[in-house]
């Protein structure tokens, strides 16, 4: 009883991945943004792999996967978000944009190419950006990888 409800799908933390999908590949996301943070490509690529590992039962492979992610980091910017009385920005916003191509070899109708953008605000009085950057990047990567994972696997 109840087995007829599954419809051959595998559900895990909100994702519905078809039972026949077993492998996934994640290519290295090159950084083509005008501002290049040297470790961003590695951090983002690893964050996406970790998200998929932790939220699915898919095996990570290098090639010929049932599902494949590739793309590049296309935007990295820091802009002021709030101006205080002395015309100095009190808050800055770090925005990261990635363009993702997703290929689903089992169901090509689900393929997509899309840009994802997320930001985090930070205080200019909390120290130099270099000191805050690693945590900001981690937070933004967490949001981006969740968006990408959901776009690929929560739309069945």
RAWO-V851383 format. One record per residue. N is the residue number from 1. RES is the residue in three letters. OMEGA is omega as a letter, one per 20 degrees, with the letter a starting at -180 (* if undefined). D_CENTER is the distance of its C-alpha to the mean C-alpha in Angstrom with 2 decimals. Layout:
n->(N;N)
res->(RES;RES)
omega->(OMEGA;OMEGA)
d_center->(D_CENTER;D_CENTER)
//
This chain:
n->(1;2;3;4;5;6;7;8;9;10;11;12;13;14;15;16;17;18;19;20;21;22;23;24;25;26;27;28;29;30;31;32;33;34;35;36;37;38;39;40;41;42;43;44;45;46;47;48;49;50;51;52;53;54;55;56;57;58;59;60;61;62;63;64;65;66;67;68;69;70;71;72;73;74;75;76;77;78;79;80;81;82;83;84;85;86;87;88;89;90;91;92;93;94;95;96;97;98;99;100;101;102;103;104;105;106;107;108;109;110;111;112;113;114;115;116;117;118;119;120;121;122;123;124;125;126;127;128;129;130;131;132;133;134;135;136;137;138;139;140;141;142;143;144;145;146;147;148;149;150;151;152;153;154;155;156)
res->(UNK;UNK;UNK;UNK;UNK;UNK;UNK;UNK;UNK;UNK;UNK;UNK;UNK;UNK;UNK;UNK;UNK;UNK;UNK;UNK;UNK;UNK;UNK;UNK;UNK;UNK;UNK;UNK;UNK;UNK;UNK;UNK;UNK;UNK;UNK;UNK;UNK;UNK;UNK;UNK;UNK;UNK;UNK;UNK;UNK;UNK;UNK;UNK;UNK;UNK;UNK;UNK;UNK;UNK;UNK;UNK;UNK;UNK;UNK;UNK;UNK;UNK;UNK;UNK;UNK;UNK;UNK;UNK;UNK;UNK;UNK;UNK;UNK;UNK;UNK;UNK;UNK;UNK;UNK;UNK;UNK;UNK;UNK;UNK;UNK;UNK;UNK;UNK;UNK;UNK;UNK;UNK;UNK;UNK;UNK;UNK;UNK;UNK;UNK;UNK;UNK;UNK;UNK;UNK;UNK;UNK;UNK;UNK;UNK;UNK;UNK;UNK;UNK;UNK;UNK;UNK;UNK;UNK;UNK;UNK;UNK;UNK;UNK;UNK;UNK;UNK;UNK;UNK;UNK;UNK;UNK;UNK;UNK;UNK;UNK;UNK;UNK;UNK;UNK;UNK;UNK;UNK;UNK;UNK;UNK;UNK;UNK;UNK;UNK;UNK;UNK;UNK;UNK;UNK;UNK;UNK)
omega->(r;a;r;a;a;r;r;r;r;a;a;a;r;r;r;a;a;a;a;r;a;a;r;r;r;r;r;r;r;r;r;r;r;r;a;r;a;a;a;a;a;a;a;a;r;r;r;r;a;r;a;r;a;a;r;r;a;r;r;r;a;a;r;r;r;r;a;r;r;r;a;r;a;a;r;a;r;a;r;a;a;r;r;a;a;r;r;a;r;r;r;r;r;a;r;r;r;r;a;r;a;r;r;a;r;a;a;r;a;r;r;r;a;r;r;a;r;a;r;r;r;a;r;a;a;r;a;a;a;a;a;a;a;a;r;r;r;r;a;r;r;a;a;a;r;r;a;r;a;r;a;a;a;a;a;*)
d_center->(37.64;34.17;33.00;33.32;30.47;27.81;28.23;26.86;23.40;21.65;20.05;18.04;16.44;16.39;15.20;18.00;17.88;21.17;23.50;23.98;20.37;20.36;18.30;14.89;14.09;11.18;12.67;12.42;10.39;13.39;13.65;15.86;15.65;19.20;18.62;17.48;16.58;17.68;15.37;12.03;11.40;12.38;10.52;7.01;8.29;9.87;7.28;5.60;9.37;10.39;8.46;10.12;13.26;13.64;13.15;14.94;18.03;16.83;18.12;16.15;18.31;18.52;19.87;21.30;18.76;18.96;15.32;13.57;10.30;11.00;10.46;10.80;10.13;12.67;13.14;13.91;16.70;18.82;21.13;23.81;23.41;26.75;30.12;32.75;36.49;36.86;34.38;31.98;28.42;27.91;24.19;21.61;18.11;15.34;12.90;9.99;9.27;7.52;9.47;8.57;11.63;11.86;15.35;17.06;20.38;21.97;21.49;20.73;21.05;17.53;16.14;14.14;13.13;11.32;10.04;7.53;8.95;9.22;12.19;14.33;18.10;20.29;24.04;25.92;28.56;26.43;26.78;25.47;21.86;21.89;22.63;19.89;17.12;15.89;15.44;13.97;11.27;10.66;10.68;8.34;5.68;6.73;6.54;3.36;2.45;5.89;6.12;5.00;7.11;9.63;10.04;10.82;12.82;14.18;16.11;18.86)
//
